Amino acid sequence: MMASFGVLRPECYRPQRFHLVLELGYPGRPLLWDPGIQMLPSPHWSGILGLKPITPPLDPERKKMTGHRSMLLALTVLACSLPASATPQAVPVNAQAEGVGDFDLSRIIAVYRDPANPGAGVIDALARLGHPESRVQASSVPGWAYVILEVDPRVEVARLSRSGTIDMVTPILPEDENLPRFPTRDLLIQLDVDGVPAMLGDEFEILDLDFAGTPGLTRVRTNARTGTEAQAIAAGIAARPGVEFAHPDSIYWARRHGDRYIPNDPQFSSQWALDQPNDHDMNAPEAWMMTTGDSAIEVVVFDSGIQASHPDLSVLPGQDFTGGNSDGSPNTECDNHGTTVAGCVAASIDNGIGVVGIAPDCRVKSGKIFNEVYLIFFCLPFLESQDSWTVSGINWAASSGARVTNSSWGGGGGSSAISSAFASTRNAGVLHFASTGNDGTSTIGFPANLSSVNAVSAIQSSGTIASFSTIGSGNFICAPGVSILTTDRTGGDGYSSGDTTSIDGTSFSSPYAAGVAALVFAADPSLSADQVEQVLADTAKDRGASGYDTTYGWGLVDAAAAVAAVISDEEPCFADLNDDGFVNGADLGYVIADWGVCPDCLGDLNDDGVVTGADLGLMISAFGPCP
């Protein structure tokens, strides 16, 4: 990473808006951006990376261009930073140093001090070792911190590992798409429960057996002091008889698959994804004539938390696996992504406020497995997690009764433990959806590329694939993902000043598809995950090449057709309430007479205890002579 570091003089500051243009990607593939953060004066800021003032007003077409694809390709500093002579250049790290090749993150290392140790925490310990707080950022994983260096990282890794104060240190290890991943001293080991017992010996501290409810998955602590040591220990264990896999319980970043930019043009103020004249939508109103969902059908959103108090969301208490709160709510001002994703699934209906989700009477739960990355005064569009957090969240979703999950994130190479958790829970009946990504390429990344996960690409309101949407082999289906109006964190938090926001990304096409799956489960809870998956494929609106293609998958997800396909499998004359062989006005009279709260009434065709438009839709769909 060719970086310019400078100390910003306080007298140069004025309140204004900035775009972060820190590049952590390959040449021509920058990864980080920010849709505009209000920065306030501070005399304490130093070493700020990549700030570029916006010159308002920003032309909408230019904003559209920069938001999607043309993020700036260089680090910059404000004009009032110190001269470039005070700016160190990046030092390539060779392949012999901690196993890292020449990469753009070479100036950042990760440092760990066990929080259980007496004395100073990791930030104070680093300060005593010559790293001021202005160049250190705490990770959301307890005990870990990121350090931006001015020296060769090989030298500093060696120095800190011998300090006696720091328990572990490692360079950042970029993997697929140049996303950070680095080992911790803990390992995840999958033992073969049916084969030869593995011998782990007494050189490790056993932290958990059958971790996260997975038979044979064992979490152990090693005495590794560097990333290389942890990887070497894991490789040695993986080679032992009776071990299926072993790898460090790594900390990793994922890319949020949303918020390429937040459009504010008035034309984006309607929810075209649900219904629009050209029919490039999901036919939500037609589906809602049959069902608006069922509170017994739960969708877990794996993300950075859902605002449980949002007035327009149907939220059940979730779970936080990052060590924060108890219900899966956001922990910091950066944790905004999950609330926008949740609104696509289950924003409330008929409450007179805000927006509506595709499955409004189903329920979402937060599986908070991520914290959004905060680095040197900025919320970055990345999510930070640990393998064990993600595995725990996936297994919890299954054990807590979720029928569907959504993962609007991805990138990197993943891990065997996470892949195994997705596979085992899919086999247990949980239907997983994930966004394909926003890099506009034809290679779908992890976890959407897993066979146990349904990948969802994004279309725009014209019905064509979104320019940013990742496509490719394994793409299951497509859904709306451009100018999506959804819930936002309330008050001063979130992406916009109100309780809703309009936003782009496959982050929002994926939960729409997940929500349609929830509607199908609501219409017929007896269906298996395989059956619901097949219904979505069979009823999708064909787009692109006839039949399946890797751009649109099986086509545009169609809520009405999917629900109708399930409803039609009901008893042929389920709506013939007077048993005369016809479904007609006489039967309709029962529905009208029973309108409202009416448990065990004839007119309550969907058995939810209330006679509503959903029952009326079922009645109308069955009109005519009985077969």
ABEGO torsion letter per residue (X at the ends): XBBBBBBBBAAABBBBBBBBABBABBBGBBABBBAEBBBBBBAABBGBBGBBBBBOBBBAAAAAAAAAABBBABBBBBAABBBAAABBBBBBBBAABGGBBBBAAAABBBBBBBAABBEBBAAAAAAAAGBBAAABBBBABBGBBBBBBABBAAAAAAAAAAAGABABBBBBBBBBGGBBBBBBABBBBBBBAABBBBBAEAABBBABBGBGGBBGBBBBBBABABAAAAAAAAAAAAABBGBABBBBBBBBBBBBBBGABBBABAAAABBAAABBAAGBBAGAAAAAAABAEBAABBBBBBBAEBBAABAABBBBBBBBAAGBBAAGBBABAABAAAAAAAAAAABBBGAGBEBBBABAABBBBBBBABBBBBBGGBBBBBBBBBAAAAAAAAAAAAAAGBABBBBBBEEEAEBAAAAAAAAAAAAAGBBBBBBAEAAGBABBBOAAABAABBBBBBBBAAGBBBAABBBEBGBABBBBABGBBBBBBBEABEABABABBBBBEAAAAAAAAAAAAAAAAAABAABBAAAAAAAAAAABBBBEBBEBBAAAEAEBBBAAAAAAAAAAABBAAAABAAGAGBBBAAAAAAAAAABEBBBGBAABAAGAGBBBAAAAAAAAAABEBBX
